[in-house]
Amino acid sequence: MKQIPLILTAALFLASSCTSQKKFAYLNNLPEPTGEETFTMEIPDYHIQLRDILYVTVKSMTPDGKIEDYLGGTTTISGSNTMQGENGGYLYGYDVKTDGNILLPVIGAVQVEGKTLEETRRILQEEFGKSYKNVTVECKFLSFKYTVLGEVKSPGTYINYNNYLTVLDAVGHAGGVDDYGRKDKIIVVRSLKGGTKTFSVNLQDKKILTSEAYYLLPNDVIIVEPESRKIFNLNLPTISFVISTSTSLLTLTLLLINYLK
């Protein structure tokens, strides 16, 4: 009879350590498939920082119908530049110097630190328009890096080649949250001019779709917190060894006592 409370206690402990189905789901409070819901969100504007790398093209169409890239120095009928792919673009990027400028052919140094990509594009469009006719200027990031740490299947630093990136995309690229990760507690660390800002987001709550941290910015760090049960599972072999050893010692002691008697 004395063993019944012990068995009940162990059963309650095991039940409390079990993981519910809801903990495995993302955005588990969204409407049913038959329902609809709209979420209004604002994409944050990233302001160019020192050591960023920009990809700039200045193109126009020649009288014979070819597209000429004045910065790349290549001319093709289709307008594609075979030398400048997404990865190879780093070789042709323009890095933001410590004085906040990028150094471009023809127009020289241009101050870009603190400006958005669209603001920079308009400035370059105006400057190159003074030297070339009917040009089109494009400006993109080549240094959109982000880091995913903690309880994901493939932690590390990744490069985004799209214009935008969401925290769900970032976690997905890292293989998703693993079995010991908390989907309800994700930390986003963002470096801003003059300091660092942190956000706590819940991948299981639909409110994340309107969060300021839903769209990531270059150099953001995403940290997935571990479940508390991970510590228990990691220590389980040690706990089992201690219990087994203690039980063996207790049994041996009782046998010795009985023998000596």
PyMOL commands that set and color helices and strands:
alter all, ss='L'
color gray80, all
select helices_A, chain A and resi 3-17+21-24+88-92+117-129+167-173+206-210+228-260
alter helices_A, ss='H'
color red, helices_A
select strands_A, chain A and resi 53-61+67-69+75-76+94-95+101-104+108-111+136-141+145-150+156-159+181-192+195-201+221-226
alter strands_A, ss='S'
color yellow, strands_A
deselect
rebuild
show_as cartoon
